[in-house]
Amino acid sequence: MRSKTGRCIHTDALATTANIHIGKFVGGSAWMNPNRMYCEPERRASCRLRRDQLAVCCAAHAGDSYDGNQFVWSLMLCVGYLPVPRKPKPGIESKNVPATAAGQALGYSLQFTRLTAMLLEAPNGSLCSLEVLDDVAEQNPDGKIKLGQSKSALTDNPVADRAVSLWKTLFNWSQLVAAGLVDPTKTIFELYVSRQVTGEIIEAFHNSGSEAGAQVALSKAKQELWGSAPAYTKRASLADGLIRYANPVLETDEKLLIPIILNLRLKCGSGSPQADIEAAIRRDPVSNARVFDIADKLCGWVKRQLDKQLEKGLPAVILRDDFHREYVAYVRSIDRDIILRSLAKSPSDAEKLERLPDTFVQQLDLISLPYDEKLEAISDFLRACWDRAKWSEAGDVHESSFIELDENLNRTWRNHSRSTTVEAAGKPEPERGQLLHARCMNHQAKVQGMEPPVHFVPGCFHRLADDLTIGWHPAYKALVGKPVAKAS
């Protein structure tokens, strides 16, 4: 433990409890896991314990804040150390090539994804945390808690009847309950696996439904692992991992264990936690084309927020309301009610040249528009046509909104056509056409209440000009298709 002088000294305790208060959400004692704690940075250099002993030293941090919530750590705590065997580093001539740890990396990164999914479903006023009470946890102002254990399960079944991971999870939960850190009657114990898996014992626990059902499920588990009561002849012959975790769980006072079984939930993913995040976003009123961008944004934002808290030595906690505010703000910035983002790429020079014979380009020839402006018009036309097709396909814009836009542009063209006929009555017809064209190109219109990209409205005007619905030259219907006289 930490002495008054602040140095690390030896203690045989491998775990202890601390009185911790985190805002209005957590109170009382907390079980401290030495595998998740380390010496304070300012003390690490002078720590007398060897690095391979994982010395744990925690001092009170009064007044640490997180978005207005005061975190007051009321105990000068030090947990003992857990010796870790040193592993020799293989030399250049070693035949043992170090293996990668893709499975472990996926399991760790899964926690960030699961926390994002939990925040998407959490109620107003709640907070969600990473590695505070459990892998992930949700705490509500009314005192209800959801503890979440996450299993990636690339190949094995982590909830099989004799899976050590299943019984280790139950062991950790039983320790939390025995220490009085959570009330099992107000806690959901959620075991998440990234793909569809099952097991007879976990299914019996999940479907227990009542105290009597939980009692039956517990008896079934003892029968499977220990054998028939009361002798339980298989109890001592279990594998080491099950002896370490399953036996203590099954020996737990049933007054504590039955509520855990009753409130245990098995949740299986689709096989892709990222796809599950996207499916959750699709349940909200956002366009399908934006789901991937939103998912990337939310997962990245959660990771950054947690990193900031951990860098400051604070618990990895995110308020659901902060997350929701970021979610809504980002959706508004890229999706509905604000702007439409173009999905069209800029056409190549070859693609532009192919369009020179098109009707809308002939209309520009009639009013002697410069060559570079004709190429710009072709680009606007192609991108506008592409955007209309993609926005409609993705559900971003309803087809009726495009009809309304075309009617708006047609009406605008008629009004400008009348005004230019009066204002430029004495000018040559090509100049009158240039004036009409310029006024229409400056027209602004929204699409389904959203601002389109700058090329879209001009491109839609050219689309109408391409089928001769509108035109720039006063006699465009008679002249299109005929050779255009070149100005001398």
Secondary structure as UniProt FT lines:
FT   TURN            4..5
FT   STRAND          16..22
FT   TURN            23..25
FT   STRAND          29..32
FT   HELIX           34..36
FT   HELIX           41..44
FT   TURN            45..46
FT   HELIX           51..53
FT   STRAND          56..58
FT   TURN            62..63
FT   STRAND          64..66
FT   TURN            67..68
FT   STRAND          69..73
FT   STRAND          77..79
FT   TURN            92..93
FT   HELIX           102..121
FT   TURN            124..125
FT   STRAND          127..130
FT   STRAND          136..139
FT   TURN            141..142
FT   STRAND          145..151
FT   TURN            158..159
FT   TURN            161..162
FT   HELIX           164..178
FT   TURN            179..180
FT   HELIX           184..186
FT   STRAND          187..193
FT   HELIX           200..206
FT   HELIX           211..226
FT   TURN            229..231
FT   TURN            233..234
FT   HELIX           235..237
FT   HELIX           240..251
FT   HELIX           254..262
FT   STRAND          264..268
FT   HELIX           273..282
FT   HELIX           288..290
FT   HELIX           291..311
FT   TURN            312..313
FT   STRAND          316..319
FT   HELIX           320..334
FT   TURN            336..337
FT   HELIX           349..354
FT   TURN            355..357
FT   HELIX           359..366
FT   TURN            367..368
FT   HELIX           371..394
FT   HELIX           399..423
FT   TURN            424..426
FT   HELIX           429..441
FT   TURN            448..449
FT   STRAND          450..451
FT   TURN            454..455
FT   HELIX           456..466
FT   TURN            467..468
FT   TURN            474..475
FT   HELIX           476..479
FT   TURN            480..481
//
